[in-house]
Amino acid sequence: MAIVEDSFLVARGLATLLERHGCEIVGLAGTPEAALELIDAAEFDVAVLDIMLGNRSCADVALRLREQGREIIFVSGYGDLGMLPSELRSLPRLSKPVEPALLVQAIREAVATTG
């Protein structure tokens, strides 16, 4: 699993939570550029993405993940998905602060899809 989140503290917290639930975290990325490098270099099935990385959208990252057939779960404080291309708006999205049980369930569902 990869975590793409611009706040290191939030990313580290998500990683710790998910590791407790048996997820293997292959890396954290805080910028679109770092995220693209991570997804091109690492093997994983699911990515947890913040919709906005600083003042930039993660749309390019999400589109690359979709091209590679990887599952995406958005975790964001933004309720309006209008900043994303239409093909990404139906992907799972959880609101920050994320409820741990909901995130774990979304990941289980995503893994079952890839399985």
Secondary structure, 3 states (H helix, E strand, C coil): CEEECCCHHHHHHHHHHHHHCCCCCCEEECCHHHHHHHHHHCCCCEEEECCEECCEECHHHHHHHHHCCCEEEEEECCCCHHHCCHHHCCCCEEECCCCHHHHHHHHHHHHHHHC
